[in-house]
Every structure is written in C-alpha cells, then in structure tokens.
C-alpha cells in the first residue's frame, strides 16, 4: 500500500469551507484504501491572513518545511479586506508567493473544462464550448514579472519611465515545455506553443527552444507541435476554443490567456489549478494545488461557497502527484454527475435547478463516488 502525505492549507475567507468538503472526499478515499491500495495522511496548517492573526507572519517556517516534504500541498484561498492595510511584504498573499518560491514551482497548470450542464452559462454559444477540455501550461517564475532591470526612474527631461524586462533562458523554456509535452502525451498529443516571435527576441528564443525539445527529446512521442502568436491565440480561444488540447506559454501571456480560457467555461469558481516543480530522481515533483477563485470575503461563513474547484484541485493532485489517474477521473465524473443532477451553489445557479449549500455539494460528490464504486 502506498501512503501519501497531503498538507492542507485552508487559508482565508471561504478557504476553510471549501477545504472542509475536500477533506470529506479525502476521507472517503481513505475509507476505500483496501480497494485502491493507497491512503492519505492529512495535516493542516495556517497560511495567509489566518497565519498573520496567529503568529504575525503570512506563513511560518515550519509550514514551509512541511510543504517541502509533502507529496502534495492543497491550498484554499488567501487574503481579504481585514489585512489590506498591511505593508506589501506582510500581506497574506506573500505566504502563497513564498510557498511557490521555496517549492520552486515553475509550471502552472490551468485546465479549462466546460461541463455540459453549464454550457449555457458561457458567454459563447453552446456549440463552441460544450465539451471544451483544454489545458494551459504557464511558465510561472520567469519572464517580464521577474526580469531585470525593472522599476520606475526619473529622466533628465522631467518625465518618468517604467521598465520591465522580458527575459528567458534556454533552461527555463525547456523545462516547462517538457512538462507540457508529457501532459499532452496523456491527453490528445497536441501541443501549441504560444509567444510573439514576430516582434520579440524572447519569443524567437521560446519558439526555437520549444521546437528543439520536441525534436530532440520527444522525437518518438507522437506529439503534434504547433506554434501560434499570442494575439492570434487570444482570438482563436473565442473563435474556436476546442481546436486546442494543451497550450504552453510564458508567464505574461499565460496569465492573460488562462483567465480568458477560464471564462469560456461560464464560471471562474469552477476551475482548479496546479503548480509543479522539477522532477527529482524518483520522478516526484513538488506540487501545490488550488482553486482559481479567491477568498470571496463577501460570502465567507454563509455556507454558500462552491467547493467544486477545490475538489477538482484534489482530482489534479490524485493525477499528477499520486499517479492515481483512475481515481482522478472518477472524481471528475462525480463532479459532472452532480451538475447533471441539477445541484447548484449560488454562483452557478440556473433557472429550474436546485440550490445547494457548500456542505450539500460536498456530500453530493461523495454520494456520486459511492454510487460509482458500488
């Protein structure tokens, strides 16, 4: 039997509420450990505003140390108006940023899945988005957000100038492309690399290095690699989004394109994400999983938050950190079944559907898992 160590960081706002329902699902899988051959040891710690309130810092050293040895870290949400007036380096979000840095998480995975039951909630026509299942792999630690030089300076003529530098190295590009190729191999084997090679030297390098990895390291992988300019990709996502399987791109373009893709699905609150690091000698990657939605302070404590993105993040952890693809697919089907049965939290409520609480939704997912395993 394989035993996995999960570190849960509920965080702030609705984070503890959606994490509680995710814990319910983990407990259900633990109850089937004799069948699956896998079990989970679960530990909870504080992060963000909750950690600030308890210890004055957004994440404790001990929590980071536990994250470094965990098989997977699951995070709910951080931040809220209570801590808005704190200095920038003491805000709740610094806890998440420190975790990403310490775990060296350089690849952000953002799936965009449009469940059939929610297709009419998209701003696009049903036929364009129904059945959409694409994955954007965003480079997370390089590019214009981190490049030097950067800053705002005073010019001799009295004007001010803001500078940010778009910079990438061979190794930074190759490592994220490798992850994207390996993910594409487990899906439709189609990978689109996105940049602006027509006007940016960093884009030329990105295109060259992405193709090099495909040609030299995955020549027999069966991957169909294509290249697209970022502006055209943005247009194609709203024109014909189902043409894509996996998209790999840099930090800046990935930030924008993943949010655009998310909105195609009809609800930002339905989407999970993963951030992965480099594989060690055993093939294990440090990883952090979190829903795309924020801490939603306006509905905190009301029991109305949608837990499906957090539960979907658990499904990603099962797939990418535990090599439990069958169980991950089972959990994804359970989520789809709950939606097909008409259960809705307020954020995805539709006419004729049954409104459910956070707890109702979590219990419904477990009930579907139970039915499928009977």
C-alpha positions as CSV (number, residue, x, y, z in Angstrom):
1,X,0.0,0.0,0.0
2,X,1.2,3.5,-0.9
3,X,0.7,6.2,1.7
4,X,0.7,9.8,0.5
5,X,1.2,12.9,2.7
6,X,-1.1,15.8,2.0
7,X,-0.6,19.2,3.6
8,X,-3.9,21.2,3.7
9,X,-3.7,25.0,3.9
10,X,-7.3,26.2,4.1
11,X,-6.3,29.9,4.4
12,X,-8.8,32.7,4.5
13,X,-12.3,33.6,3.5
14,X,-14.1,30.7,2.0
15,X,-10.9,28.7,2.0
16,X,-11.7,26.7,5.2
17,X,-15.3,26.0,4.0
18,X,-14.3,24.6,0.6
19,X,-11.4,22.7,2.1
20,X,-13.7,21.0,4.6
21,X,-15.6,19.5,1.8
22,X,-12.4,18.4,0.1
23,X,-11.4,16.8,3.3
24,X,-14.7,14.9,3.2
25,X,-13.7,13.5,-0.2
26,X,-10.2,12.6,1.0
27,X,-11.8,10.7,4.0
28,X,-14.0,8.8,1.5
29,X,-10.9,7.7,-0.5
30,X,-9.2,6.7,2.8
31,X,-12.2,4.5,3.6
32,X,-11.6,2.7,0.3
33,X,-7.8,2.2,0.9
34,X,-8.1,-1.5,0.9
35,X,-9.6,-1.4,-2.6
36,X,-7.3,1.3,-4.1
37,X,-4.1,0.3,-2.4
38,X,-3.5,3.9,-1.5
39,X,-4.1,6.0,1.6
40,X,-3.6,9.6,2.7
41,X,-2.1,11.1,5.8
42,X,-3.5,14.6,6.1
43,X,-2.2,17.5,8.1
44,X,-3.5,21.1,8.3
45,X,-1.5,24.3,8.8
46,X,-2.2,28.1,8.6
47,X,-1.3,30.4,5.7
48,X,-2.2,33.9,4.7
49,X,-4.3,36.1,7.0
50,X,-5.0,33.2,9.3
51,X,-1.3,32.8,9.9
52,X,-0.9,36.5,10.3
53,X,-3.6,36.5,13.0
54,X,-1.9,33.6,14.8
55,X,1.8,34.4,14.5
56,X,2.2,37.8,12.8
57,X,3.6,36.3,9.5
58,X,1.8,35.1,6.3
59,X,3.4,31.7,6.5
60,X,5.6,30.1,9.2
61,X,8.9,28.4,8.6
62,X,7.5,25.2,10.0
63,X,4.7,25.2,7.5
64,X,7.1,25.7,4.6
65,X,9.2,22.8,5.9
66,X,6.1,20.6,5.9
67,X,5.2,21.7,2.4
68,X,8.7,20.8,1.1
69,X,8.3,17.2,2.2
70,X,4.6,16.7,1.4
71,X,3.5,14.7,-1.6
72,X,1.0,17.5,-2.4
73,X,0.0,20.8,-0.9
74,X,-3.7,21.8,-1.2
75,X,-4.4,25.5,-0.6
76,X,-7.8,27.1,-0.3
77,X,-7.5,30.9,-0.7
78,X,-5.6,33.8,0.9
79,X,-6.3,37.4,1.5
80,X,-9.2,39.7,2.4
81,X,-10.0,43.3,3.4
82,X,-9.0,42.7,7.0
83,X,-5.4,42.7,6.0
84,X,-5.5,45.3,3.2
85,X,-3.7,48.0,5.1
86,X,-0.6,45.8,6.0
87,X,2.7,46.7,4.3
88,X,3.2,44.9,0.9
89,X,5.7,42.4,2.2
90,X,3.5,41.4,5.1
91,X,0.2,40.8,3.2
92,X,-1.4,37.4,3.2
93,X,-0.5,36.8,-0.5
94,X,3.2,36.8,0.5
95,X,2.6,33.5,2.1
96,X,1.5,31.9,-1.1
97,X,4.3,33.6,-3.0
98,X,6.9,32.2,-0.5
99,X,5.5,28.7,-0.9
100,X,5.8,28.9,-4.7
101,X,9.3,30.2,-4.4
102,X,10.5,27.7,-1.8
103,X,9.0,24.8,-3.6
104,X,10.4,26.1,-6.9
105,X,7.1,25.7,-8.7
106,X,7.7,26.9,-12.3
107,X,4.8,25.3,-14.2
108,X,1.2,26.5,-13.6
109,X,-1.5,24.1,-15.0
110,X,-4.8,25.8,-15.7
111,X,-7.5,23.5,-17.2
112,X,-10.5,25.0,-18.8
113,X,-13.3,22.5,-18.8
114,X,-16.9,23.3,-19.8
115,X,-19.3,20.9,-18.2
116,X,-22.3,20.2,-20.4
117,X,-24.7,21.2,-17.6
118,X,-23.1,24.7,-17.5
119,X,-22.5,25.3,-21.2
120,X,-25.3,27.9,-21.4
121,X,-23.6,29.9,-18.7
122,X,-20.7,30.7,-21.1
123,X,-20.7,34.0,-23.0
124,X,-20.1,31.9,-26.1
125,X,-22.6,29.8,-28.0
126,X,-23.1,26.3,-26.6
127,X,-21.8,24.6,-29.7
128,X,-18.5,26.4,-29.3
129,X,-17.8,25.5,-25.7
130,X,-19.8,22.3,-24.8
131,X,-17.3,19.6,-24.2
132,X,-14.4,22.0,-24.0
133,X,-11.4,20.4,-22.3
134,X,-8.1,22.3,-22.8
135,X,-5.1,22.8,-20.6
136,X,-2.9,25.9,-20.4
137,X,0.7,25.4,-19.0
138,X,2.0,28.7,-17.9
139,X,5.7,29.3,-17.0
140,X,5.4,30.8,-13.5
141,X,8.8,32.0,-12.3
142,X,10.4,33.9,-15.2
143,X,9.6,36.4,-17.9
144,X,8.6,40.0,-17.6
145,X,7.2,39.7,-14.0
146,X,10.7,38.8,-12.7
147,X,13.1,40.2,-15.3
148,X,15.8,42.8,-14.5
149,X,16.2,45.7,-14.9
150,X,12.8,46.8,-13.6
151,X,11.5,49.9,-11.9
152,X,10.4,53.5,-12.3
153,X,13.0,56.2,-12.8
154,X,13.2,59.9,-13.3
155,X,14.5,61.2,-16.6
156,X,16.5,64.3,-17.1
157,X,13.7,66.0,-19.1
158,X,11.4,65.6,-16.1
159,X,9.5,62.6,-17.4
160,X,9.2,59.3,-15.6
161,X,10.0,55.9,-17.2
162,X,8.7,52.5,-16.1
163,X,10.8,49.5,-17.1
164,X,10.1,45.8,-17.0
165,X,12.3,43.3,-18.8
166,X,11.0,40.2,-20.7
167,X,13.8,37.6,-20.3
168,X,14.0,33.9,-20.7
169,X,16.9,31.4,-20.7
170,X,17.2,28.1,-22.6
171,X,16.7,26.0,-19.4
172,X,13.7,28.0,-18.2
173,X,11.9,27.4,-21.5
174,X,12.9,23.8,-21.9
175,X,11.8,22.6,-18.5
176,X,8.3,24.0,-18.8
177,X,8.0,22.6,-22.4
178,X,9.0,19.2,-21.2
179,X,6.1,19.2,-18.7
180,X,3.7,20.4,-21.3
181,X,4.7,17.6,-23.7
182,X,4.4,14.9,-21.0
183,X,0.9,16.2,-20.2
184,X,-0.1,16.3,-23.8
185,X,1.0,12.7,-24.2
186,X,-1.6,11.7,-21.6
187,X,-4.3,13.7,-23.5
188,X,-4.7,14.3,-27.2
189,X,-1.0,14.6,-28.0
190,X,-1.5,18.1,-29.5
191,X,0.7,20.9,-28.1
192,X,0.5,24.5,-29.2
193,X,3.4,26.8,-28.1
194,X,2.4,30.4,-27.9
195,X,4.7,33.5,-28.0
196,X,5.3,36.7,-30.0
197,X,8.2,35.6,-32.2
198,X,7.2,38.2,-34.8
199,X,8.2,41.2,-32.6
200,X,10.1,39.9,-29.6
201,X,13.5,38.2,-29.4
202,X,12.4,36.3,-26.3
203,X,9.6,34.9,-28.4
204,X,12.1,33.8,-31.1
205,X,14.1,32.0,-28.5
206,X,10.9,30.5,-27.0
207,X,9.8,29.1,-30.3
208,X,13.3,27.7,-31.2
209,X,13.8,26.0,-27.8
210,X,10.2,24.6,-27.6
211,X,10.7,23.0,-31.0
212,X,14.2,21.8,-30.1
213,X,12.8,19.9,-27.0
214,X,10.1,18.3,-29.2
215,X,12.5,17.3,-32.0
216,X,15.4,16.1,-29.8
217,X,13.9,14.8,-26.6
218,X,10.5,13.6,-27.7
219,X,11.0,12.7,-31.3
220,X,9.1,9.4,-30.9
221,X,6.4,10.7,-28.6
222,X,3.8,11.2,-31.3
223,X,3.3,14.8,-30.2
224,X,1.9,17.2,-32.8
225,X,3.5,20.5,-32.0
226,X,2.3,23.8,-33.5
227,X,3.2,27.4,-32.8
228,X,1.0,30.4,-32.6
229,X,1.4,34.1,-31.8
230,X,-0.2,35.2,-28.5
231,X,-2.6,37.7,-30.1
232,X,-3.9,35.1,-32.6
233,X,-4.2,32.6,-29.8
234,X,-6.4,35.0,-27.8
235,X,-8.6,35.4,-30.9
236,X,-8.8,31.7,-31.6
237,X,-9.8,30.9,-28.0
238,X,-13.1,32.8,-28.5
239,X,-13.4,31.8,-32.2
240,X,-12.9,28.0,-32.0
241,X,-11.6,27.0,-28.5
242,X,-12.0,23.3,-29.0
243,X,-9.2,23.3,-31.6
244,X,-6.7,23.3,-28.6
245,X,-5.6,20.5,-26.4
246,X,-2.6,21.8,-24.5
247,X,-1.1,25.3,-24.7
248,X,2.3,26.1,-23.3
249,X,3.3,29.7,-23.0
250,X,5.3,32.2,-20.9
251,X,4.4,34.0,-17.7
252,X,2.8,37.1,-19.1
253,X,0.8,35.5,-21.9
254,X,-0.2,32.6,-19.7
255,X,-1.6,34.9,-17.1
256,X,-3.9,36.5,-19.7
257,X,-4.8,33.5,-21.8
258,X,-5.6,31.3,-18.9
259,X,-8.1,33.8,-17.5
260,X,-9.7,34.2,-20.9
261,X,-10.0,30.4,-21.3
262,X,-11.4,30.2,-17.8
263,X,-14.3,32.5,-18.6
264,X,-15.2,30.3,-21.6
265,X,-16.4,27.7,-19.2
266,X,-19.1,30.0,-17.7
267,X,-17.7,30.2,-14.1
268,X,-14.3,31.2,-12.7
269,X,-15.4,29.5,-9.5
270,X,-15.5,26.0,-11.1
271,X,-11.8,25.8,-12.1
272,X,-8.9,24.1,-10.3
273,X,-5.2,24.7,-10.9
274,X,-1.8,23.1,-10.1
275,X,1.7,24.4,-9.8
276,X,4.5,21.9,-10.3
277,X,8.3,21.9,-9.8
278,X,11.0,19.8,-11.3
279,X,11.0,16.0,-11.0
280,X,13.6,14.5,-8.6
281,X,15.5,11.3,-9.2
282,X,12.3,9.3,-8.3
283,X,10.1,11.3,-10.7
284,X,8.4,13.1,-7.8
285,X,7.6,16.7,-8.2
286,X,6.8,19.3,-5.5
287,X,3.3,20.5,-6.2
288,X,0.7,22.9,-4.9
289,X,-3.0,22.7,-5.9
290,X,-5.5,25.5,-5.5
291,X,-8.8,26.7,-7.0
292,X,-8.7,29.7,-9.3
293,X,-11.3,31.6,-7.3
294,X,-10.3,34.0,-4.5
295,X,-11.2,34.2,-0.8
296,X,-14.6,35.7,-1.5
297,X,-14.9,37.6,1.8
298,X,-18.5,38.8,0.9
299,X,-19.9,35.3,1.3
300,X,-17.5,33.9,4.0
301,X,-19.1,31.9,6.7
302,X,-22.5,31.7,5.0
303,X,-22.1,28.1,3.8
304,X,-22.9,29.0,0.2
305,X,-19.4,28.8,-1.4
306,X,-18.9,26.5,-4.3
307,X,-16.4,23.7,-3.3
308,X,-16.1,22.1,-6.7
309,X,-13.0,23.9,-7.8
310,X,-11.2,22.9,-4.6
311,X,-12.4,19.3,-5.0
312,X,-11.3,19.5,-8.6
313,X,-7.9,20.6,-7.4
314,X,-7.8,17.4,-5.3
315,X,-8.5,15.4,-8.5
316,X,-5.5,17.1,-10.1
317,X,-3.4,16.1,-7.1
318,X,-4.5,12.5,-7.4
319,X,-3.5,12.5,-11.1
320,X,-0.2,14.4,-11.0
321,X,1.2,13.7,-7.5
322,X,-0.2,10.3,-6.8
323,X,-0.4,8.7,-10.2
324,X,-4.0,7.8,-9.4
325,X,-5.4,8.6,-12.8
326,X,-8.4,6.3,-12.5
327,X,-9.4,7.8,-9.2
328,X,-8.9,11.3,-10.5
329,X,-11.2,10.5,-13.5
330,X,-13.7,9.0,-11.1
331,X,-13.8,12.2,-9.1
332,X,-14.1,14.4,-12.2
333,X,-17.1,12.2,-13.3
334,X,-18.7,12.6,-9.8
335,X,-18.5,16.4,-10.1
336,X,-20.0,16.2,-13.6
337,X,-22.8,13.9,-12.3
338,X,-23.7,16.3,-9.5
339,X,-24.1,19.1,-12.0
340,X,-26.1,16.9,-14.4
341,X,-28.4,16.2,-11.5
342,X,-29.2,19.9,-11.2
343,X,-27.5,20.7,-8.0
344,X,-26.1,24.3,-7.9
345,X,-24.4,26.7,-5.5
346,X,-25.4,30.3,-5.8
347,X,-22.5,31.3,-8.1
348,X,-23.7,28.8,-10.8
349,X,-27.4,28.9,-10.1
350,X,-29.7,28.5,-13.1
351,X,-33.5,28.5,-13.5
352,X,-35.1,25.2,-12.7
353,X,-32.0,23.9,-10.7
354,X,-31.8,23.1,-7.0
355,X,-29.8,25.5,-4.9
356,X,-27.4,23.8,-2.6
357,X,-25.1,24.8,0.3
358,X,-21.3,24.1,0.4
359,X,-21.9,21.1,2.6
360,X,-24.7,19.8,0.3
361,X,-22.4,19.9,-2.7
362,X,-19.6,18.1,-0.9
363,X,-21.9,15.4,0.3
364,X,-23.4,15.0,-3.2
365,X,-20.0,14.5,-4.7
366,X,-19.3,11.7,-2.1
367,X,-22.7,10.2,-2.8
368,X,-21.8,10.0,-6.5
369,X,-18.4,8.4,-5.7
370,X,-20.2,5.9,-3.5
371,X,-22.7,5.1,-6.3
372,X,-20.0,4.6,-8.9
373,X,-18.0,2.3,-6.6
374,X,-20.9,0.2,-5.6
